[in-house]
């Protein structure tokens, strides 16, 4: 029998680590080629790791909720044939992760190696690396309380500990709240216990809970969304501009072509690819909306990669990205939108497919809302919300005078980063998107 070392696969240029969600196969289980071994999660999407070989799972090297780096050996699989030597696996260049808030040690400084075998506690490679950088001895490491499974110490636990130890040099630190004794008919608890949150003052809000209330712990994705939204609001001064568009021609055109389009392309054409096309055209007209900010530098993006916010069955949101949207025709955009939306709903997106967006579109109208004030998807500087299309009376100018007619109307709202996008640019951009939608050709061929 030979042993195959299963490595955490490369999941994209910008993805360096993943968290083990659960093991689908257990030690002793038989494995066929391409069987799913485990489920992992990056900061954006959940993925499955298939087996490149057939055999039997011998050992799991990472437990659930532990973080593995790309290239780490995560499991041992026993395969038929050969001798007992391990199958050669690709060598991965070892990289030291840069941890925000931790000054990296110069290359000529010596870090004392720690013998972790002396501890009965499991530490992931990332935790060991941080401990080595900060010269935290094993005896001290063993005393730090962990929030992972079975009390395991994870990266955030250690960073919080270091922040508190260094006098709060990090923006994030862990606060353990001990509330006063509650009245007999209710209890007073922190929003989550223990609380790990950004602390801006000594005051920490609490909420009153009685026996009729249910306490629901946020899932992993909801925690990530919460952190990302708070970070965006504290990073970018948000301003929102609104326009109302008459999209009657667009609606009538889609109604006219949707059946023949589906029959020909085997795809349903929704309004989303039409919105994406209009946004891509407007970005070409106003390229300074397609930027990001790095300190005092404005980075003008060379590609137009449009993210589309998609609601998941769990109620969470994810933003898959249509790359080079300006280079696709309406058929290509329709297929890209449908493919990404379907795979998002089924948790089949690849990590790279949620990375690299330069502008985001969100359709609040799909929930019946007429308008919204969306939060910018960092590090972008603008996000467009399209509302529900409603039939409304509107004034039309004709050669015979003004008339009132029933028209299909829709609100568009653009939230933008006022550090780099002024009201004139934001207002002109959202107006231009509306102009493209309003001037839709009823006789357009597709």
One Martini backbone bead per residue (centre of mass of N, CA, C, O) as a GRO file, in nm:
protein
  446
    1UNK     BB    1   0.099   0.035   0.018
    2UNK     BB    2   0.012   0.371  -0.032
    3UNK     BB    3   0.065   0.724   0.034
    4UNK     BB    4  -0.145   1.012   0.021
    5UNK     BB    5  -0.104   1.362   0.006
    6UNK     BB    6  -0.340   1.593   0.086
    7UNK     BB    7  -0.388   1.906  -0.044
    8UNK     BB    8  -0.450   2.226  -0.027
    9UNK     BB    9  -0.581   2.389  -0.267
   10UNK     BB   10  -0.577   2.609  -0.508
   11UNK     BB   11  -0.823   2.904  -0.507
   12UNK     BB   12  -0.645   3.145  -0.596
   13UNK     BB   13  -0.460   3.431  -0.595
   14UNK     BB   14  -0.620   3.556  -0.315
   15UNK     BB   15  -0.596   3.263  -0.177
   16UNK     BB   16  -0.440   3.124   0.135
   17UNK     BB   17  -0.700   3.019   0.299
   18UNK     BB   18  -0.887   2.776   0.508
   19UNK     BB   19  -1.181   2.642   0.649
   20UNK     BB   20  -1.293   2.380   0.821
   21UNK     BB   21  -1.609   2.250   0.833
   22UNK     BB   22  -1.619   1.938   0.713
   23UNK     BB   23  -1.619   1.587   0.717
   24UNK     BB   24  -1.723   1.346   0.491
   25UNK     BB   25  -1.475   1.177   0.559
   26UNK     BB   26  -1.358   0.901   0.741
   27UNK     BB   27  -1.167   0.706   0.899
   28UNK     BB   28  -1.187   0.411   0.680
   29UNK     BB   29  -1.298   0.522   0.434
   30UNK     BB   30  -1.396   0.493   0.123
   31UNK     BB   31  -1.246   0.607  -0.197
   32UNK     BB   32  -1.320   0.776  -0.477
   33UNK     BB   33  -1.287   0.931  -0.749
   34UNK     BB   34  -1.397   1.258  -0.668
   35UNK     BB   35  -1.455   1.252  -0.391
   36UNK     BB   36  -1.569   1.401  -0.115
   37UNK     BB   37  -1.386   1.487   0.175
   38UNK     BB   38  -1.436   1.806   0.216
   39UNK     BB   39  -1.528   2.117   0.370
   40UNK     BB   40  -1.472   2.458   0.279
   41UNK     BB   41  -1.369   2.803   0.380
   42UNK     BB   42  -1.370   3.115   0.291
   43UNK     BB   43  -1.438   3.459   0.297
   44UNK     BB   44  -1.677   3.380   0.067
   45UNK     BB   45  -1.672   3.058   0.016
   46UNK     BB   46  -1.786   2.738  -0.040
   47UNK     BB   47  -1.613   2.415  -0.057
   48UNK     BB   48  -1.494   2.128  -0.228
   49UNK     BB   49  -1.282   1.838  -0.173
   50UNK     BB   50  -1.144   1.631  -0.387
   51UNK     BB   51  -1.030   1.324  -0.495
   52UNK     BB   52  -0.742   1.216  -0.690
   53UNK     BB   53  -0.799   0.937  -0.544
   54UNK     BB   54  -0.808   0.602  -0.460
   55UNK     BB   55  -0.926   0.464  -0.132
   56UNK     BB   56  -0.822   0.534   0.211
   57UNK     BB   57  -0.884   0.694   0.495
   58UNK     BB   58  -0.648   0.761   0.755
   59UNK     BB   59  -0.609   1.092   0.795
   60UNK     BB   60  -0.671   1.383   0.987
   61UNK     BB   61  -0.505   1.714   1.013
   62UNK     BB   62  -0.785   1.866   1.042
   63UNK     BB   63  -1.019   2.031   1.207
   64UNK     BB   64  -1.287   2.172   1.274
   65UNK     BB   65  -1.226   2.526   1.242
   66UNK     BB   66  -0.967   2.505   1.099
   67UNK     BB   67  -0.671   2.648   0.960
   68UNK     BB   68  -0.554   2.633   0.624
   69UNK     BB   69  -0.302   2.625   0.400
   70UNK     BB   70  -0.187   2.646   0.108
   71UNK     BB   71  -0.031   2.317   0.085
   72UNK     BB   72  -0.137   2.166   0.303
   73UNK     BB   73  -0.164   1.882   0.481
   74UNK     BB   74  -0.497   1.728   0.539
   75UNK     BB   75  -0.444   1.424   0.428
   76UNK     BB   76  -0.451   1.059   0.437
   77UNK     BB   77  -0.416   0.823   0.164
   78UNK     BB   78  -0.482   0.496   0.085
   79UNK     BB   79  -0.330   0.310  -0.171
   80UNK     BB   80  -0.304   0.106  -0.425
   81UNK     BB   81  -0.009  -0.005  -0.449
   82UNK     BB   82   0.300  -0.027  -0.405
   83UNK     BB   83   0.447   0.112  -0.148
   84UNK     BB   84   0.498   0.286   0.168
   85UNK     BB   85   0.551   0.528   0.023
   86UNK     BB   86   0.506   0.839  -0.043
   87UNK     BB   87   0.355   1.034  -0.243
   88UNK     BB   88   0.441   1.266  -0.449
   89UNK     BB   89   0.433   1.613  -0.383
   90UNK     BB   90   0.394   1.922  -0.425
   91UNK     BB   91   0.582   2.195  -0.384
   92UNK     BB   92   0.544   2.457  -0.144
   93UNK     BB   93   0.592   2.768  -0.089
   94UNK     BB   94   0.678   2.924   0.187
   95UNK     BB   95   0.457   3.147   0.366
   96UNK     BB   96   0.432   3.447   0.541
   97UNK     BB   97   0.194   3.588   0.705
   98UNK     BB   98   0.045   3.897   0.711
   99UNK     BB   99  -0.032   4.066   1.008
  100UNK     BB  100  -0.231   4.288   1.114
  101UNK     BB  101  -0.040   4.472   1.362
  102UNK     BB  102   0.222   4.300   1.296
  103UNK     BB  103   0.544   4.311   1.319
  104UNK     BB  104   0.785   4.213   1.121
  105UNK     BB  105   1.053   4.021   1.118
  106UNK     BB  106   1.357   4.031   1.058
  107UNK     BB  107   1.568   3.812   0.894
  108UNK     BB  108   1.805   3.844   1.127
  109UNK     BB  109   1.614   3.743   1.325
  110UNK     BB  110   1.560   3.536   1.598
  111UNK     BB  111   1.349   3.254   1.636
  112UNK     BB  112   1.228   3.067   1.875
  113UNK     BB  113   1.180   2.748   1.891
  114UNK     BB  114   0.893   2.544   1.938
  115UNK     BB  115   0.784   2.268   2.138
  116UNK     BB  116   0.463   2.139   2.080
  117UNK     BB  117   0.480   1.843   2.199
  118UNK     BB  118   0.448   1.942   2.508
  119UNK     BB  119   0.153   1.968   2.424
  120UNK     BB  120  -0.198   1.875   2.438
  121UNK     BB  121  -0.245   2.096   2.239
  122UNK     BB  122  -0.379   2.227   1.950
  123UNK     BB  123  -0.195   2.379   1.671
  124UNK     BB  124  -0.185   2.569   1.419
  125UNK     BB  125   0.031   2.695   1.191
  126UNK     BB  126  -0.061   2.993   1.226
  127UNK     BB  127  -0.038   3.010   1.533
  128UNK     BB  128   0.260   2.935   1.547
  129UNK     BB  129   0.365   3.172   1.377
  130UNK     BB  130   0.265   3.401   1.560
  131UNK     BB  131   0.406   3.309   1.819
  132UNK     BB  132   0.692   3.332   1.703
  133UNK     BB  133   0.685   3.635   1.628
  134UNK     BB  134   0.598   3.708   1.948
  135UNK     BB  135   0.741   3.527   2.158
  136UNK     BB  136   0.546   3.292   2.260
  137UNK     BB  137   0.530   3.074   2.486
  138UNK     BB  138   0.387   2.779   2.560
  139UNK     BB  139   0.291   2.842   2.848
  140UNK     BB  140   0.126   3.092   2.752
  141UNK     BB  141  -0.046   2.965   2.529
  142UNK     BB  142  -0.200   2.758   2.722
  143UNK     BB  143  -0.364   3.009   2.872
  144UNK     BB  144  -0.529   3.065   2.626
  145UNK     BB  145  -0.836   3.126   2.526
  146UNK     BB  146  -1.058   2.938   2.327
  147UNK     BB  147  -1.323   2.934   2.052
  148UNK     BB  148  -1.304   2.666   1.952
  149UNK     BB  149  -1.304   2.354   1.925
  150UNK     BB  150  -1.243   2.245   2.234
  151UNK     BB  151  -1.083   2.525   2.288
  152UNK     BB  152  -0.944   2.622   2.050
  153UNK     BB  153  -0.689   2.807   1.905
  154UNK     BB  154  -0.713   3.090   1.715
  155UNK     BB  155  -0.625   3.363   1.548
  156UNK     BB  156  -0.815   3.568   1.690
  157UNK     BB  157  -0.741   3.497   1.979
  158UNK     BB  158  -0.441   3.577   1.956
  159UNK     BB  159  -0.475   3.870   1.856
  160UNK     BB  160  -0.635   3.964   2.101
  161UNK     BB  161  -0.422   3.902   2.311
  162UNK     BB  162  -0.200   4.085   2.194
  163UNK     BB  163  -0.356   4.349   2.207
  164UNK     BB  164  -0.394   4.350   2.517
  165UNK     BB  165  -0.091   4.319   2.589
  166UNK     BB  166  -0.019   4.596   2.405
  167UNK     BB  167  -0.254   4.808   2.472
  168UNK     BB  168  -0.435   4.819   2.205
  169UNK     BB  169  -0.301   4.811   1.897
  170UNK     BB  170  -0.563   4.711   1.813
  171UNK     BB  171  -0.890   4.745   1.691
  172UNK     BB  172  -0.922   4.451   1.800
  173UNK     BB  173  -1.099   4.314   2.086
  174UNK     BB  174  -1.157   4.134   2.375
  175UNK     BB  175  -1.473   4.119   2.554
  176UNK     BB  176  -1.562   4.038   2.883
  177UNK     BB  177  -1.881   4.017   3.009
  178UNK     BB  178  -2.017   4.113   3.338
  179UNK     BB  179  -2.312   4.116   3.445
  180UNK     BB  180  -2.548   4.196   3.630
  181UNK     BB  181  -2.783   4.105   3.821
  182UNK     BB  182  -3.081   3.990   3.742
  183UNK     BB  183  -3.384   3.977   3.734
  184UNK     BB  184  -3.614   3.731   3.777
  185UNK     BB  185  -3.768   3.787   3.472
  186UNK     BB  186  -3.468   3.852   3.364
  187UNK     BB  187  -3.193   3.889   3.134
  188UNK     BB  188  -2.859   4.023   3.105
  189UNK     BB  189  -2.689   4.040   2.792
  190UNK     BB  190  -2.485   4.018   2.569
  191UNK     BB  191  -2.486   3.992   2.231
  192UNK     BB  192  -2.222   3.825   2.291
  193UNK     BB  193  -2.065   3.520   2.434
  194UNK     BB  194  -1.816   3.624   2.371
  195UNK     BB  195  -1.688   3.941   2.276
  196UNK     BB  196  -1.599   4.033   1.930
  197UNK     BB  197  -1.497   4.371   1.887
  198UNK     BB  198  -1.508   4.691   1.808
  199UNK     BB  199  -1.346   4.939   2.008
  200UNK     BB  200  -1.432   5.292   2.096
  201UNK     BB  201  -1.518   5.233   2.396
  202UNK     BB  202  -1.629   5.157   2.726
  203UNK     BB  203  -1.899   5.114   2.590
  204UNK     BB  204  -2.148   4.847   2.614
  205UNK     BB  205  -2.399   4.707   2.468
  206UNK     BB  206  -2.718   4.588   2.568
  207UNK     BB  207  -2.965   4.325   2.604
  208UNK     BB  208  -3.292   4.231   2.656
  209UNK     BB  209  -3.392   3.909   2.796
  210UNK     BB  210  -3.647   3.678   2.774
  211UNK     BB  211  -3.829   3.384   2.770
  212UNK     BB  212  -3.947   3.452   2.462
  213UNK     BB  213  -3.664   3.450   2.359
  214UNK     BB  214  -3.422   3.403   2.092
  215UNK     BB  215  -3.096   3.274   2.057
  216UNK     BB  216  -2.884   3.352   1.771
  217UNK     BB  217  -2.620   3.241   1.615
  218UNK     BB  218  -2.404   3.332   1.402
  219UNK     BB  219  -2.288   3.256   1.119
  220UNK     BB  220  -2.008   3.272   0.941
  221UNK     BB  221  -2.116   3.458   0.711
  222UNK     BB  222  -2.257   3.671   0.887
  223UNK     BB  223  -1.999   3.769   1.026
  224UNK     BB  224  -1.858   3.863   0.768
  225UNK     BB  225  -2.071   4.065   0.679
  226UNK     BB  226  -2.069   4.241   0.929
  227UNK     BB  227  -1.774   4.327   0.915
  228UNK     BB  228  -1.785   4.446   0.625
  229UNK     BB  229  -2.001   4.665   0.675
  230UNK     BB  230  -1.864   4.820   0.902
  231UNK     BB  231  -1.605   4.881   0.748
  232UNK     BB  232  -1.735   5.045   0.519
  233UNK     BB  233  -1.864   5.274   0.696
  234UNK     BB  234  -1.577   5.356   0.823
  235UNK     BB  235  -1.431   5.416   0.545
  236UNK     BB  236  -1.691   5.535   0.390
  237UNK     BB  237  -1.848   5.815   0.280
  238UNK     BB  238  -2.182   5.808   0.232
  239UNK     BB  239  -2.359   5.853  -0.080
  240UNK     BB  240  -2.692   5.917  -0.228
  241UNK     BB  241  -2.836   5.874  -0.553
  242UNK     BB  242  -3.133   5.960  -0.750
  243UNK     BB  243  -3.343   5.797  -1.000
  244UNK     BB  244  -3.600   5.805  -1.255
  245UNK     BB  245  -3.713   5.551  -1.481
  246UNK     BB  246  -3.821   5.487  -1.815
  247UNK     BB  247  -3.875   5.124  -1.897
  248UNK     BB  248  -4.082   5.042  -2.118
  249UNK     BB  249  -3.917   4.941  -2.362
  250UNK     BB  250  -3.765   4.719  -2.209
  251UNK     BB  251  -4.012   4.554  -2.124
  252UNK     BB  252  -4.139   4.507  -2.406
  253UNK     BB  253  -3.894   4.367  -2.531
  254UNK     BB  254  -3.872   4.127  -2.338
  255UNK     BB  255  -4.160   4.017  -2.387
  256UNK     BB  256  -4.103   3.962  -2.695
  257UNK     BB  257  -3.817   3.771  -2.663
  258UNK     BB  258  -3.814   3.548  -2.434
  259UNK     BB  259  -3.917   3.292  -2.581
  260UNK     BB  260  -3.719   3.281  -2.823
  261UNK     BB  261  -3.462   3.288  -2.653
  262UNK     BB  262  -3.506   3.027  -2.489
  263UNK     BB  263  -3.529   2.839  -2.736
  264UNK     BB  264  -3.242   2.911  -2.857
  265UNK     BB  265  -3.050   2.925  -2.568
  266UNK     BB  266  -3.158   2.792  -2.302
  267UNK     BB  267  -3.240   3.083  -2.175
  268UNK     BB  268  -3.318   3.318  -1.942
  269UNK     BB  269  -3.428   3.652  -1.967
  270UNK     BB  270  -3.345   3.910  -1.773
  271UNK     BB  271  -3.274   4.224  -1.637
  272UNK     BB  272  -2.981   4.204  -1.537
  273UNK     BB  273  -2.812   4.208  -1.806
  274UNK     BB  274  -2.917   4.490  -1.882
  275UNK     BB  275  -2.797   4.639  -1.642
  276UNK     BB  276  -2.503   4.559  -1.688
  277UNK     BB  277  -2.471   4.690  -1.963
  278UNK     BB  278  -2.532   4.983  -1.872
  279UNK     BB  279  -2.305   5.001  -1.664
  280UNK     BB  280  -2.066   4.948  -1.854
  281UNK     BB  281  -2.116   5.195  -2.033
  282UNK     BB  282  -2.099   5.411  -1.804
  283UNK     BB  283  -1.808   5.348  -1.720
  284UNK     BB  284  -1.682   5.436  -1.989
  285UNK     BB  285  -1.782   5.735  -1.949
  286UNK     BB  286  -1.704   5.693  -1.613
  287UNK     BB  287  -1.407   5.574  -1.495
  288UNK     BB  288  -1.402   5.710  -1.189
  289UNK     BB  289  -1.601   5.475  -1.076
  290UNK     BB  290  -1.353   5.255  -1.142
  291UNK     BB  291  -1.231   5.246  -0.832
  292UNK     BB  292  -0.975   5.279  -0.581
  293UNK     BB  293  -0.833   5.297  -0.243
  294UNK     BB  294  -0.484   5.398  -0.135
  295UNK     BB  295  -0.507   5.614   0.070
  296UNK     BB  296  -0.393   5.873  -0.155
  297UNK     BB  297  -0.472   5.665  -0.374
  298UNK     BB  298  -0.589   5.621  -0.709
  299UNK     BB  299  -0.731   5.328  -0.859
  300UNK     BB  300  -0.749   5.263  -1.192
  301UNK     BB  301  -0.934   5.044  -1.364
  302UNK     BB  302  -0.893   4.830  -1.649
  303UNK     BB  303  -1.140   4.669  -1.555
  304UNK     BB  304  -1.483   4.541  -1.592
  305UNK     BB  305  -1.608   4.418  -1.279
  306UNK     BB  306  -1.925   4.284  -1.209
  307UNK     BB  307  -2.114   4.270  -0.933
  308UNK     BB  308  -2.374   4.042  -0.806
  309UNK     BB  309  -2.615   4.034  -0.589
  310UNK     BB  310  -2.691   3.730  -0.400
  311UNK     BB  311  -2.933   3.531  -0.275
  312UNK     BB  312  -2.956   3.297  -0.034
  313UNK     BB  313  -3.130   3.051   0.125
  314UNK     BB  314  -3.017   3.158   0.413
  315UNK     BB  315  -3.009   3.497   0.356
  316UNK     BB  316  -2.757   3.547   0.243
  317UNK     BB  317  -2.481   3.709   0.079
  318UNK     BB  318  -2.346   3.725  -0.261
  319UNK     BB  319  -2.064   3.828  -0.501
  320UNK     BB  320  -2.048   3.769  -0.804
  321UNK     BB  321  -1.829   3.792  -1.100
  322UNK     BB  322  -1.819   3.983  -1.400
  323UNK     BB  323  -1.586   3.965  -1.631
  324UNK     BB  324  -1.557   4.181  -1.866
  325UNK     BB  325  -1.852   4.302  -1.931
  326UNK     BB  326  -1.788   4.493  -2.186
  327UNK     BB  327  -1.717   4.218  -2.376
  328UNK     BB  328  -2.021   4.145  -2.363
  329UNK     BB  329  -2.298   4.040  -2.471
  330UNK     BB  330  -2.622   3.972  -2.399
  331UNK     BB  331  -2.586   3.669  -2.412
  332UNK     BB  332  -2.333   3.648  -2.232
  333UNK     BB  333  -2.458   3.785  -1.983
  334UNK     BB  334  -2.690   3.588  -1.939
  335UNK     BB  335  -2.514   3.335  -1.893
  336UNK     BB  336  -2.347   3.448  -1.658
  337UNK     BB  337  -2.577   3.514  -1.464
  338UNK     BB  338  -2.711   3.232  -1.449
  339UNK     BB  339  -2.463   3.071  -1.360
  340UNK     BB  340  -2.388   3.226  -1.099
  341UNK     BB  341  -2.664   3.206  -0.958
  342UNK     BB  342  -2.687   2.897  -0.949
  343UNK     BB  343  -2.412   2.841  -0.800
  344UNK     BB  344  -2.474   3.011  -0.551
  345UNK     BB  345  -2.727   2.846  -0.452
  346UNK     BB  346  -2.525   2.565  -0.460
  347UNK     BB  347  -2.229   2.614  -0.362
  348UNK     BB  348  -2.029   2.636  -0.657
  349UNK     BB  349  -1.835   2.847  -0.611
  350UNK     BB  350  -1.545   3.001  -0.668
  351UNK     BB  351  -1.339   3.205  -0.506
  352UNK     BB  352  -1.261   3.386  -0.763
  353UNK     BB  353  -1.579   3.463  -0.826
  354UNK     BB  354  -1.558   3.693  -0.569
  355UNK     BB  355  -1.326   3.842  -0.710
  356UNK     BB  356  -1.232   4.160  -0.855
  357UNK     BB  357  -1.427   4.373  -0.819
  358UNK     BB  358  -1.534   4.722  -0.933
  359UNK     BB  359  -1.854   4.672  -0.927
  360UNK     BB  360  -2.196   4.698  -0.796
  361UNK     BB  361  -2.505   4.506  -0.822
  362UNK     BB  362  -2.841   4.559  -0.688
  363UNK     BB  363  -3.169   4.390  -0.658
  364UNK     BB  364  -3.432   4.515  -0.473
  365UNK     BB  365  -3.683   4.446  -0.658
  366UNK     BB  366  -3.697   4.132  -0.596
  367UNK     BB  367  -3.847   4.229  -0.303
  368UNK     BB  368  -4.038   4.495  -0.378
  369UNK     BB  369  -3.846   4.732  -0.388
  370UNK     BB  370  -3.803   5.071  -0.496
  371UNK     BB  371  -3.556   5.124  -0.290
  372UNK     BB  372  -3.203   5.198  -0.196
  373UNK     BB  373  -2.905   5.201   0.046
  374UNK     BB  374  -2.626   5.083  -0.022
  375UNK     BB  375  -2.334   4.915   0.058
  376UNK     BB  376  -2.019   4.922   0.002
  377UNK     BB  377  -1.790   4.711  -0.177
  378UNK     BB  378  -1.508   4.645  -0.071
  379UNK     BB  379  -1.278   4.850  -0.254
  380UNK     BB  380  -1.495   5.003  -0.361
  381UNK     BB  381  -1.697   5.319  -0.460
  382UNK     BB  382  -1.962   5.163  -0.580
  383UNK     BB  383  -2.334   5.119  -0.576
  384UNK     BB  384  -2.615   4.968  -0.742
  385UNK     BB  385  -2.968   5.020  -0.717
  386UNK     BB  386  -3.256   4.835  -0.818
  387UNK     BB  387  -3.585   4.859  -0.855
  388UNK     BB  388  -3.898   4.827  -0.890
  389UNK     BB  389  -4.128   4.773  -1.142
  390UNK     BB  390  -4.375   5.028  -1.211
  391UNK     BB  391  -4.692   5.126  -1.266
  392UNK     BB  392  -4.731   5.470  -1.386
  393UNK     BB  393  -4.809   5.785  -1.394
  394UNK     BB  394  -4.702   5.994  -1.675
  395UNK     BB  395  -4.535   6.252  -1.830
  396UNK     BB  396  -4.567   6.331  -2.178
  397UNK     BB  397  -4.393   6.450  -2.456
  398UNK     BB  398  -4.547   6.593  -2.734
  399UNK     BB  399  -4.633   6.751  -3.033
  400UNK     BB  400  -4.935   6.799  -2.883
  401UNK     BB  401  -4.835   6.766  -2.597
  402UNK     BB  402  -4.915   6.686  -2.288
  403UNK     BB  403  -4.932   6.359  -2.130
  404UNK     BB  404  -5.098   6.089  -1.971
  405UNK     BB  405  -4.933   5.779  -1.879
  406UNK     BB  406  -4.868   5.443  -1.870
  407UNK     BB  407  -4.569   5.342  -1.697
  408UNK     BB  408  -4.249   5.206  -1.659
  409UNK     BB  409  -4.103   5.237  -1.340
  410UNK     BB  410  -3.768   5.327  -1.194
  411UNK     BB  411  -3.538   5.308  -0.941
  412UNK     BB  412  -3.214   5.458  -0.885
  413UNK     BB  413  -2.927   5.383  -0.664
  414UNK     BB  414  -2.623   5.559  -0.560
  415UNK     BB  415  -2.350   5.453  -0.382
  416UNK     BB  416  -2.073   5.660  -0.256
  417UNK     BB  417  -1.741   5.769  -0.224
  418UNK     BB  418  -1.666   6.092  -0.106
  419UNK     BB  419  -1.355   6.096  -0.135
  420UNK     BB  420  -1.377   6.043  -0.483
  421UNK     BB  421  -1.696   6.096  -0.512
  422UNK     BB  422  -1.886   6.323  -0.635
  423UNK     BB  423  -2.198   6.440  -0.700
  424UNK     BB  424  -2.157   6.480  -1.002
  425UNK     BB  425  -2.055   6.198  -1.076
  426UNK     BB  426  -2.275   6.029  -0.942
  427UNK     BB  427  -2.516   6.164  -1.087
  428UNK     BB  428  -2.423   6.117  -1.386
  429UNK     BB  429  -2.403   5.813  -1.378
  430UNK     BB  430  -2.695   5.731  -1.299
  431UNK     BB  431  -2.819   5.886  -1.538
  432UNK     BB  432  -2.680   5.720  -1.764
  433UNK     BB  433  -2.806   5.453  -1.700
  434UNK     BB  434  -3.096   5.551  -1.746
  435UNK     BB  435  -3.059   5.633  -2.041
  436UNK     BB  436  -3.003   5.350  -2.154
  437UNK     BB  437  -3.280   5.233  -2.064
  438UNK     BB  438  -3.473   5.445  -2.201
  439UNK     BB  439  -3.326   5.396  -2.505
  440UNK     BB  440  -3.454   5.144  -2.587
  441UNK     BB  441  -3.477   4.915  -2.849
  442UNK     BB  442  -3.756   4.758  -2.977
  443UNK     BB  443  -3.575   4.638  -3.246
  444UNK     BB  444  -3.380   4.463  -3.118
  445UNK     BB  445  -3.129   4.238  -3.178
  446UNK     BB  446  -3.026   3.884  -3.045
   0.00000   0.00000   0.00000
